[in-house]
Amino acid sequence: MNFINESTLTEIQNYRYATKLFDRTKTIPAKTWAAIEQSLIDSPSSYGLQPWKFVVITDPAIKKAIRPQTWNQSQTEDASHYLVICAKEKMDSAHVAKFIDRMVEVRGGDRAALAGYEKMMNGDVVTGPRSQVSFEWAARQCYIALGNFMTSCALVGVDTCPIEGFVPGEYDKILGLEGSGWRSVVCCAAGYRSADDKYAGMKKVRFEKKDLIINK
Ligand SMILES: Cc1cc2nc3c(=O)[nH]c(=O)nc-3n(C[C@H](O)[C@H](O)[C@H](O)COP(=O)(O)O)c2cc1C
């Protein structure tokens, strides 16, 4: 395993910033995108249930259509790829069963041995107290995928801008999600910064370490 060293980690964290102005002439190469996309798929989630879908927009017509529903932010149209992370509206036993089936498919073994795990998941997010808030729970998982996506992009030199400034209900209409059981939660534009983006050179504004880290 080729790990990066500590100074490279800090440099990359500093290099990453919420890109306001993308260079619309630059496209993420297919090989790079494939690796980034895999990072979405490999993102961790509670129980491993993956209560998400990832809509990847590259079609200029769809990018144009979502812009007015994104506070007119130019990243929608200028970025190479525009990601919309969607959460499952209501967790159900069919999704849990599909996950258990997949575990058996990938790892082999006896499905019956996973019955306890399946029952526990169902008893929590499908019928238990958390079932009342299963969309919010799923949405929280989406933010984990978002963080993993942004860091993965940064590691391969791709710029991003996370985007919450959008109208989820309107996105759901444009993307044909209405009635699908999935709802858009958070977005992320990905591509390459424009040389004219003045935000790239700005210092990060973060509270001091003493205000954030509590050592015990
Ligand atoms: C969940 C989330 C939603 C955000 N939504 C927007 C957005 O709609 N538009 C935008 O320009 N920046 C957006 N940002 C970027 C933040 O303003 C930015 O990350 C923060 O100011 C820190 O700056 P930095 O990322 O450049 O270090 C969002 C960030 C996060 C994490």
PDBQT file of the ligand as one rigid body, heavy atoms in Angstrom, charges set to zero:
ROOT
HETATM    1  C1  LIG A 301     -23.176  20.461   2.931  1.00  0.00    +0.000 C 
HETATM    2  C2  LIG A 301     -22.555  21.662   2.305  1.00  0.00    +0.000 A 
HETATM    3  C3  LIG A 301     -23.320  22.475   1.486  1.00  0.00    +0.000 A 
HETATM    4  C4  LIG A 301     -22.730  23.565   0.829  1.00  0.00    +0.000 A 
HETATM    5  N1  LIG A 301     -23.474  24.283  -0.075  1.00  0.00    +0.000 NA
HETATM    6  C5  LIG A 301     -22.843  25.234  -0.828  1.00  0.00    +0.000 A 
HETATM    7  C6  LIG A 301     -23.519  25.868  -1.891  1.00  0.00    +0.000 A 
HETATM    8  O1  LIG A 301     -24.697  25.643  -2.163  1.00  0.00    +0.000 OA
HETATM    9  N2  LIG A 301     -22.821  26.745  -2.643  1.00  0.00    +0.000 N 
HETATM   10  C7  LIG A 301     -21.501  27.044  -2.407  1.00  0.00    +0.000 A 
HETATM   11  O2  LIG A 301     -20.914  27.838  -3.142  1.00  0.00    +0.000 OA
HETATM   12  N3  LIG A 301     -20.839  26.456  -1.390  1.00  0.00    +0.000 NA
HETATM   13  C8  LIG A 301     -21.470  25.553  -0.612  1.00  0.00    +0.000 A 
HETATM   14  N4  LIG A 301     -20.782  24.909   0.396  1.00  0.00    +0.000 N 
HETATM   15  C9  LIG A 301     -19.362  25.249   0.604  1.00  0.00    +0.000 C 
HETATM   16  C10 LIG A 301     -19.050  25.865   1.978  1.00  0.00    +0.000 C 
HETATM   17  O3  LIG A 301     -19.478  27.192   2.023  1.00  0.00    +0.000 OA
HETATM   18  C11 LIG A 301     -17.547  25.717   2.223  1.00  0.00    +0.000 C 
HETATM   19  O4  LIG A 301     -17.218  24.352   2.237  1.00  0.00    +0.000 OA
HETATM   20  C12 LIG A 301     -17.121  26.351   3.534  1.00  0.00    +0.000 C 
HETATM   21  O5  LIG A 301     -17.306  27.740   3.486  1.00  0.00    +0.000 OA
HETATM   22  C13 LIG A 301     -15.647  26.070   3.837  1.00  0.00    +0.000 C 
HETATM   23  O6  LIG A 301     -14.821  26.504   2.785  1.00  0.00    +0.000 OA
HETATM   24  P1  LIG A 301     -13.845  25.524   2.006  1.00  0.00    +0.000 P 
HETATM   25  O7  LIG A 301     -14.645  24.300   1.633  1.00  0.00    +0.000 OA
HETATM   26  O8  LIG A 301     -13.436  26.311   0.803  1.00  0.00    +0.000 OA
HETATM   27  O9  LIG A 301     -12.704  25.179   2.900  1.00  0.00    +0.000 OA
HETATM   28  C14 LIG A 301     -21.367  23.870   1.079  1.00  0.00    +0.000 A 
HETATM   29  C15 LIG A 301     -20.626  23.055   1.942  1.00  0.00    +0.000 A 
HETATM   30  C16 LIG A 301     -21.193  21.960   2.535  1.00  0.00    +0.000 A 
HETATM   31  C17 LIG A 301     -20.339  21.056   3.377  1.00  0.00    +0.000 C 
ENDROOT
TORSDOF 0
